[in-house]
Amino acid sequence: MKEKSGTHVVEYSVLLILTFIIGLLFYYFRYNHGVLIFLSGVLSFAYILWGLVHHYFEGRLTRFIAAEYIVFGVLIFLLLYTVLNF
């Protein structure tokens, strides 16, 4: 049980650090909509990849879970894309 707890700390730390870095880049490039859309795509793709890898290492990856991460990641990208084009 202790090994899984350590693995969770590393996995969630990677997700948190990635989100923080993308957030800083969002602030830095706040006036360049093309870069912001690209960063939105990178963040969405990284979230999908992170979720799939996380559940794979847990041994709980199913098609439903994969589809859930893909749909949610695409939805977030589309929402950010829509907001950034106004």
Residue, then its C-alpha position, 0 to 999 in steps of 0.5 A: m500500500k505504501e508504494k501506491s501512495g508514493t506513486h500517487v504523489v509522483e503522478y499527481s505532482v507531475l500533473l500539478i507541475l504541468t498545469f502550473i507551467i501551462g498556467l504560467l505560459f498562458y499568462y506570459f502569452r496572454y495577448n497571443h491567441g494562436v499560442l493560447i489555443f496551442l497551449s490549450g491543445v497541449l494541456s488537453f492532450a497531456y491531461i488525456l495522456w496522464g489519465l490513461v497512463h495513471h489508470y494503466f499503472e493502476g491496472r484499472l484502464t478500460r475502454f470506458i475510462a479511456a473514452e471518459y478522459i478523451v471526451f473530457g479532454v476534448l470538451i475542455f479544449l473546445l471550451l477554451y478554443t471557443v472562449l479564446n476566439f471571442 
